[in-house]
Amino acid sequence: MQFHEVTFEGATPVDGYGPGFFRIADQVTRGPILLTAEKLISWDGEDAAPLEALAGEIDVLFFGTGADTAYAPKAVREALEAKGVGVEPMATPAACRTYNVLLAEGRRIALAALPV
């Protein structure tokens, strides 16, 4: 078996997370995050406008719902799906891992996540 180092080709992965925080590009961010391959966007965890603004830039939004899996808010999901963006809700740890894997593959994705 041969192992290959994962590279992100200039994209921004999630380095870590913990109670109430995320570590992105060696910087700790408290509270919810909205992350694309290129940038960390200010987000309050509820406002759908920053998520909708990503339409056309991404194909899928991973929605980290905290420590447990829950539904993404219906209004957010419907607004994004109407603009052609799939919404995949999952627990935040799983959303961070999935985001990083698909980011390394060069996919057009974003992560909106509530802290654990």
C-alpha positions in Angstrom: 0.0 0.0 0.0 1.3 3.4 -0.9 0.2 6.6 1.0 0.0 10.0 -0.6 0.0 13.3 1.2 -3.1 15.2 0.8 -2.6 18.6 -0.8 -5.1 21.4 -1.0 -3.5 23.4 -3.9 -4.0 26.8 -2.2 -7.5 26.0 -0.9 -8.5 26.4 2.8 -9.2 23.3 4.8 -10.6 23.0 8.3 -7.5 22.3 10.5 -9.5 21.5 13.6 -12.5 22.1 15.8 -13.6 21.9 19.4 -16.2 23.2 21.8 -17.3 26.5 20.3 -14.4 27.0 17.9 -12.8 26.1 14.5 -9.2 26.3 13.5 -8.8 27.6 9.9 -5.4 28.4 8.4 -3.9 28.3 11.9 -6.3 30.9 13.2 -9.0 30.1 15.8 -12.5 31.3 14.9 -15.3 31.2 17.5 -18.9 30.6 16.6 -20.4 29.5 13.3 -18.3 29.5 10.1 -18.9 29.7 6.4 -15.9 28.5 4.5 -15.1 28.1 0.8 -11.9 27.0 -0.9 -10.8 30.6 -1.1 -12.1 32.4 2.0 -13.7 32.3 5.4 -16.9 34.4 5.3 -18.5 36.1 8.3 -21.8 34.3 9.2 -24.0 34.4 12.2 -25.3 30.8 11.8 -28.8 31.8 10.7 -28.8 34.4 7.9 -29.3 32.7 4.5 -28.1 35.6 2.4 -24.3 34.8 2.6 -25.1 31.2 1.7 -27.3 32.2 -1.2 -24.5 34.5 -2.4 -22.4 31.4 -3.1 -24.8 30.1 -5.8 -22.9 29.8 -9.1 -19.6 29.3 -7.2 -20.4 26.0 -5.5 -22.4 22.8 -6.3 -22.9 21.5 -2.7 -23.0 23.1 0.7 -22.2 20.9 3.7 -24.2 22.1 6.6 -22.7 21.2 9.9 -25.5 21.1 12.5 -23.4 20.9 15.6 -22.7 17.8 17.7 -25.7 16.0 16.3 -27.2 15.6 12.9 -30.3 17.8 12.4 -32.1 19.2 9.4 -30.9 22.4 7.8 -33.4 25.2 8.2 -36.1 24.7 5.6 -36.0 28.2 4.2 -32.2 27.9 3.7 -32.4 24.5 2.0 -35.2 25.6 -0.3 -33.5 28.9 -1.2 -30.3 27.2 -2.1 -31.9 24.3 -3.9 -33.9 26.8 -6.0 -30.5 28.2 -7.1 -29.1 24.8 -8.0 -27.0 24.3 -4.8 -27.4 21.0 -3.0 -27.5 21.1 0.8 -26.1 18.2 2.8 -26.8 18.5 6.5 -24.7 16.4 8.9 -23.1 16.7 12.3 -20.3 19.2 12.3 -17.4 16.8 12.7 -18.6 14.7 9.7 -19.2 17.9 7.7 -15.7 19.1 8.4 -14.1 15.8 7.3 -16.3 15.5 4.2 -15.5 19.1 3.2 -11.7 18.5 3.6 -11.8 15.3 1.5 -13.8 16.8 -1.4 -11.8 20.1 -1.2 -8.6 18.0 -1.8 -10.4 16.6 -4.9 -10.9 20.1 -6.2 -14.7 20.1 -5.9 -16.9 23.2 -5.9 -18.1 23.1 -2.3 -18.6 25.2 0.8 -19.0 24.5 4.5 -21.5 26.2 6.8 -21.0 24.9 10.3 -22.2 25.4 13.8 -19.7 24.7 16.5 -19.8 21.5 18.5 
